[in-house]
Amino acid sequence: MPRYMTIGLEKRGVSCVAELLDKDAPRTCDTVWEALPQGGDVYHAKYARNEVYAMVPRFAAEEPGQENPTVTPIPGDVVYFSFPGGMLDRRFKEEKGIDHLPGVIDLAIFYGRNNLLLNGDVGWVPGNVYATIVEGLGPMAEACNDVWRSGAIGERLLYRRLEE
């Protein structure tokens, strides 16, 4: 039976529904599902292009490892990244208020085309595609683009289980 979650921008009052890709990324799906709800301050990507994300403290006793990886996410992809503390530079961690954490989980959605997960400091940054947006991508994409144009201050990206 498929599992679904909602992903929303709290202040903008918009959300979408994503289906977990249990057959393609079972460990990542289970890891995220067990940790829901999750969320935090939203950030818009600088380099990846059409991405918004929230950085949250690590929540798994054991990381799922790489599965269903991509460096070229498409619109509607929901991606899990795990960053050890040493991978992120000091200024970045300070700006995001995560400098005290030993590592973080980056929960991201991609809302437009032509994304490339290449970081000038470390090279390719593959992420696990564990869900796909199946409802509400259009309005969510408009709101994500507004985060880019108008700013992210005061906005939160929230992930919740959608259970019947």
Residue, then its C-alpha position, 0 to 999 in steps of 0.5 A: m500500500p503506498r505511503y504519502m506525506t504532505i510537504g508545505l510552506e507554512k507561512r505561504g499556506v501552500s502544500c503538496v502531496a508526495e508518494l514515497l518510493d518504497k520499491d526504489a528507496p526502501r531504507t530511506c523511505d522507512t528512515v524518513w517515515e519513522a522520523l515524521p513530522q520534520g521541518g525547519d527554516v526553508y532555504h533556497a538553493k544557490y547552486a542546484r537551481n530549483e530546490v528548496y530545503a530544510m536542514v534538520p538534526r540527524f534522526a536515524a540511529e543508522e543512516p540508510g546509505q545511498e539508494n536511488p541516487t541522483v545528481t540531476p533531480i527532476p521536478g517533483d523529486v523529493v531528496y534526502f541528503s546526509f551531511p557529516g559535520g566536516m562536509l559543510d563549511r563553517r560559514f554555511k553552518e553558522e548562517k544556518g544555525i547548525d554549527h553545533l551539530p555533528g551532521v545534518i539531514d537535508l530534506a529537499i524538494f525540486y520544483g523545476r527543471n535543469n537541476l545539477l547537484l554539483n558543489g564547487d567545494v566538494g564536487w558531485v553531491p548525490g542525494n537519495v530520491y525517496a518520494t515524488i510529488v503527485e499532487g500540487l506541484g504547480p502551486m508549490a513550484e510558484a511558492c518555491n519560486d517566491v521563496w527565491r524572489s521574495g526571500a525565505i525569512g520567516e518561512r518553514l518547510l514542513y514534512r508530515r505523514l498523510e494517513e487515511 
